[in-house]
Amino acid sequence: MTLLTPDLCVIGAGSAGLSVAAGAAQLGASVVLVEGGEMGGDCLNHGCVPSKALIAAAHAAQAVRRGGPGVAGQDPQIDFADVMAHVRQSIATIAPHDSEARFTGLGVTVIRDWARFTGPREITVGTTRIRARRVVLATGSRPRIPDLPGLSGIPCLTNETLFDLTECPAHLLILGGGPIGCEMAQAFRRLGAEVTLVQSRSILPREDPAAVALIRAELVAEGVLVIEGAKVIRAAPGPSLTLETGETLTGSHLLIAAGRAPAHDRLSLAAAGIAATAKGITTDRHLRTTNRKVFAIGDAAGREQFTHVAGYHAGLVVRRALFGLPAPLRADHIPRVTYTGLELAQVGLTEAEARSKHGKAMEVVDVPFAKNDRAVTEAQTAGFLKVMVHKGRPIGATLIGPGAGDLITPWSLGLAARLKMSAISGLITAYPTRSDITKAAVSAYYSPRLFGNPWVKRMVSAVQHFLP
């Protein structure tokens, strides 16, 4: 059996693991990267890349259907096979960046097999033993399948199989109204499928209710049947879902979008003294596990499950594992986006969370896109920016509208750098752009402090007597 003794062993070649391996190798560390599945992990093969490629096609179809000012809409001609070819091509174009060849070229030893701990400091991969100075677990997550009677006996789709479809479903049932459920409901409806979305609570329950109301209205207006507050008690061939009310929903395909579960069952964590729960591997604020030589990052750590969070975790671990520098974890500045037609972007606290934490000491600035000149010229004025401010600093921002995922960036920076609203007021945005809404929010925050303050008016009046 071969023995390897690298500085760093990374298990998992998804976004988190690849970022650590590339960074560490380029900084001069010896790195072994272990992956039993596909290079690139979920994001490249089953998540962000294919879903956004599909959404792009769906957006194009809807643009034809909707038309524009003075331009009549019409039924789009959709070739679903070509749509899926675009999805596959998007993956293929990005794949070389995540490939075994690229990482071998960086000096990383890549082993394509499944790893397991055989001791606190030892990992076995096939016929290879690895004793590394530090280990990083980046094994990601998989679709969570609910414990629903009858479900195991019928074929169902998850994000891991959805993009293998060659024909558009006639009627897609979706169980789960989180971001994936809402995004895919709208995308497949725009591409021609009948869609029924079933959620036990409100759709997008974590998000601002006013923003969710706009997404709900958009889904319904486009023909998605949205059923909320519905408990599903049974699944059956068809496929069909039976609700607690006795109503039965039947479709041609069933997509399970009920969240994700950490994928660490192959690792034999107990052999290394590593604690874990159903939510993920237990870590401290430096992402160290209960075995202090081992880190867990990305989805495996059971925190926010986003590719950009995986990259953030990777940077912290490289700093800690290679340089021994303090790298405490933060979560207050991490944005998230739901990529429906009206994108919903959130960073920091929502209004409800901010009110719960700060009470009356917190202010809310709310600016609608109806007052944004670019939105008016585009005849797309639905949406708003809402900023939560405490002691002159933004502590959260909610943004809903076309391109919200891009427009949230100044507020992500504001929270990351703990900027005051006065610092953000120095931002100059090009006119006319949707990003003007950031300046409008800052103006709305300061307007009552300046124009409604009698002391400011008196000071201005007094100063005039002394100016030349």
N, C-alpha and C positions, 0 to 999 in steps of 0.2 A: 504493500500500500504506500502510495506517495505521500510525503509530508511537506506541506507548505507553511512558511512562517512569515507572512506579510505584516506590514505595519497595520493594515486595515483590511478587513473582510466585509464586503457589502453583500447582503443577501436580498435579492430582488432588483430587477433591472427595469423598474418603472421610473416615473419622473423623479421620485425622491432618491432612489438608489443610483440612478445614472448621474444625477447632479453631484452627489457625494463622490462617486468614483472618478468622474472627470476632474473635479476640482482637486481632489487629493493627489491624483496621479500627476497632474500638471504642476503641483507644488512640490513634487519630488518624493512622495510617499510610495511605497510598494503596495499595490492594491490587488486583491482578488475579488472578482465580481461573480456571484453565483445566481443563475436564473434557470429554473426548471421549465418555465413557460415561454411566452413570447417576449422578445426584446421590445422595450417601449411600454410594456405593461398595459394597464387598462386605458389610460389616457389616449395613447396612440391607436390602439387596436379596437377598443370597444366603447370609448367614452368621448372625451372632448373633441377629438379630431373627426371621427365619423358623424357624431351628432351635429356638429356645427356645419359640416359639409351638407348634410341632409337639410338642415334648417335654411341654409343659403338657397338651395333649390326651391324649397317651399316658399321662401320670401320672394323669389323671382316669380313664381306662379301667382302669388297673391298680388304682386305689383301689376301684373297683366290684368288680373281680375278686377282690381280696384281702379285702375286708370289714374287720372290726375286732373288738375285744373284745365278744363277745356278739352280733355282727352277721354274719350269713352272707354270704359273697361270692357273686357270680353273674356270669354272662357279660355283659359290657357290650354295649349296642346301639351300634355305631359307624357313623356316617355319614361316610365318608372325604371326600366332597365338602364337607361342613360343616366338617370339620377343616381342609381346605385353604382354605376361605373365611375361617376364623379366622386362618390364616397370612397371607393377603392383606390382611385388615383390620388386622392388627397392623402390617404394613408401611405401609399407607395412613395409619394414625393417627400414626405417628412421622414420616412423610415430610415434612410441612410444615416441621419443624424443620431439615431438611437441604436445603430447596428453593432453587431459583434465586431465587424471589421474596423469600425471607427475606434472602438474602445481598445481593441488590440493595438491599433496604431498609436494610441496614447500611452501604451505601456502597461495597460491593465491585463491581468491574467483572467480570462473569461472562461467559466466552467458552466456548461449547459446541462444542469441536472438539479435535482431537489436536494436541499440541505437539511440536516438535523443536528441538534446538539447531542454530543455523547459525553459531555462533561462541562464544567463551568468555563473552561478555556478552550474546548476542542469541538470542532465541527466536522462531521463526516459527509462527504459528497461523493457517492459512488465508491470508487476505489481510492479516493483522496481524503487525507486528513488535513485539517487546517487549524493551526494554532496562531492566532493573530493577536497583536497588541491590543487592538480595539476591534469591535464588531458592530456593524450597523444593520439593524433589521428594517427592511423597507419592502415588506411583502405585500403591502396594499390591502385591498378589500375585494369582496365579491358581492353579487346581488343577494339581498336578504330575502329568503322565501318564507312567507308567513305560514304558520301552522294552521292551515285551513282544511277542514275535512273535504276530501275529494280532489284536492289540488294535485297530489302526487300521482294521480291516475290519469292525468290529461296532459297533452303537450302544451307548454306555455313558453312565451318569449321572455327574455331578459335583455339588458343592454348587451350581453355577450353574444346573443344570437339574432337580435333584431336587425342588424345590418347585413345579415346573410340573406334576407328576403330578396327574391327575384321578381315578385309580383306584389303590387300594392294590395293590402288587405281590403276585402270588401267592407268589413265592419270590425274595427279594432276596439276591443274592450281593454281598458287600462285600469289596473288596480293600484291606486296610489296617486295622490295629488300633490306631491312635492315638485321640486324643479324639473326632474326628469319626466315625470308624468305629464306636467303641463306643457313642457317643451315638445314632447313627442305627440301629445294630443293635437296641438295646433299644427305641427309640421305635417303629420299624416292627413289631417283634415284638409289642409291646403293642397296636398298632393292627390286628393280625390277620394280618400277613405271616409266612410261613416265612422264616427268616433264617439264612444261613451266613456267618460272618465268618472270613476267611483272613488270617493275619499271618505274616510270615517269621520273626519272633522272638516274644518274649512280647508280649501286648497291653500297651499303655501302658508301653513299655520304659524310659521316663525316670523312672517313678514308683516309690514305695516298694513293694517286693514284697509285704509283708503287706497293704497297702491294695489292691493290684491283685488279690490272691487273693480278697478279698471281692467285688470287682466281677466277676471271672471267675465266681465261684460264683453270683452273682445272675443274670448273663446265662444261664448254663447252666440254672439252676433255672427260668427263665422260658421256656426252649425254644430259645434261640439255640444253633446249632451253632458252637462256637468251635474253630477249627483253628489251632494255633500251631506255630512252627518248621517251617513248610511253604513250600517254594520253588515258586512258580508259574512254569512254563516256557513256557506257551502259552495263548492265548485263542482261542476259536472261536465261530462263530454258535451261538445257542442261548438266551442266551449260556452258554458253559462255560469253565471254567478247568481246565487240566491241571497236576497237581502233579508234582514230580520223582519221586515214588514211583510214578507211573503212574496214580494215581487221578484221575478226572474229576468235577468238580462242575458241575452244571447248574442254572440257575435261570430265572426269567422276566425278571429285570432284573439289571444289573450296575452297582454303584456303585463308582467309583474314589475312594478316600480315602487316597491315598498321599503326603500332604503338599502343600506349596505352593511355588511358584516366584515370584521377584520379577518384576513386570511393568514392565520398563524398556526393552524392545526398540524401542519407537517413538521414543525420545528422542534418538537419534543422540548418545549421550554423548561419544563420541570427539571430536566437533567442539568440545566445551567443555572437553576435557582432564579428563574425569571417569572415574575407574577404577571397574570393576565386575567381579564374579565371578558364578558361577552361584548363589551364596548371596544376592547383593544388591549394592547400591552401596556402595563402600568409604567408610567414614567414620572420623573420629577420635573422641576421647571427648567432643567437643562437637557431634557429628553433622555436622561439616563434611566435604564431599567433598574430593577432590584439587584441585578448583577452590574456593578459599577463599571465594568469593562465593556458593557454592551449598551448601545443606544437603540431607540426605536423612533422612527420618523414617518411622516406622511400618514396615510390611512391606517397603517398598522398601529400607530400610537393612539388611535381612537379619539382624535380631536377633529378639527375642521377637515373635511374631506374634499380638498381642492388641489389641483395641480400647482397653483401658485403657492399654496401653503407647503406643499412638499418641497418646492424649491427653497422656500424660506427656512424650513427645518434643516435642509441640507447645508445651507450656509452656516447656520448656528453650530451644527455638529462638526463641520470641517474646522471651524474656528476653535471649538473646544477640544476635539480629539487630536488635532495636529499641532496646535500652538499652546494649548492649555490655558486659553484666555476665557474669561467669563463671558457667557453668552446666554443670559436668561431669556426665557420664552415670553413673548407678548402675544396677545390676541385681540387687543382693542383697536388695532389699525388694519385688520385684515378685511378686504372687501369680498363680497360675494355677488354673483349676478345670475339671474334667471333669464335665459335667452328666448323669451317669447317675443312676439312682434313688438309690443311695448316692453322693452327690457326693464327689469327691476333690479337696481343696484343698491346695495346697502353696505355701509362701512360704519363700524362703531355701533353705538346704541340706537335702537329704534326709539320712537317717541314714547311708547309705553315703558320700555326699559329705563329710559332716561328719567321719566316722571317717577317711576318706582324708586330709583336710586337717589335722585336729587330733589324731588318734590317741586315746590314753588321757586326754588333757586335756579331752576332750569328754564330757559326761554326757547321757543320754537319759531323759526323763520320759515315761512311757507311761500314759495314763488311758483306760480303756474306757468307752463309753457305757452299758455294763451297770451302771455305778455312778452314772449320772446319773438323778436322780429323775424328771425330765420324760420321758426316754426310756423309763423303766420304765412310767410311766403310759400312754404311748402304745403300749406293746408293740412298740417298734421300737428295740431295743438294739444292733443291729449297728453296728460302727464304733468309732473311737478317735481320741484326740488324742495325737500324739507330738511332743514339743518337744526340740530339740537345744540344749544350753546349753554355752557356753564362757566361763570366767572370769566367771560370774554373769550373762551376757547371752544371750538367745535368739539363735541364729544360723540357725534353721530351724524350721519347724513343718509337720507333716503332719496333716491332719484329714480323716477319712472318715466320712460319715453323712448323713442327711437335712439339707439346708440348710447343708452344710459351707462352701459358697461365701460365705455371709453370716457364718458363725461364725469364719472365719479372720481377719476384719478386725482384732481387737485385736493379733494377732501381726504383721500387716502394719505396723501402727503401731509396734509394739515394735521391729521391725527398721529401719523408716524413721527413727525417732528415736533408734535405738541405746540403747533403754532397758534398764535392768537388771531382773532378775526382781523385785527389791524394789519397783521402781516399778509394775510390773504387779500386784503383790500388793495395791496400794491400790484396784484396780478393784472396784466393788461391782456385782454382777449381780443382776437380779431373780430371785426364787425362785417357782416352779420353772421354769427355762428350760434349754434345751440349752446356752446360753452359760455356764451354771455350770461347764461342763467346763474353761473357762479358769482359773477360780479353783481348781478341783480340781487342775489341773496345777501351779499355783504352790504349792499346799499340799503336793503330793507332792514337790516340789523341796525345800521348806524343812523338812518333817517330820523327816527323819533328822538334819538340822543342829540342830534344836531338841530334839526329844524323845529322840533317841538320843545326845545329847552329854552326858557326865558332868559336864563343866565348867559347862554351863548349869544343871544340877540343883543343883550345889554353890553356884553364885552365887545362885540363887533361894532356897535354904535359908538362905544367909548374910544376904540382904537382909531376910528375914522378921524377924530379930532387931532390925532398926533401924526397921522401919515402926511407926508409932503404932497 
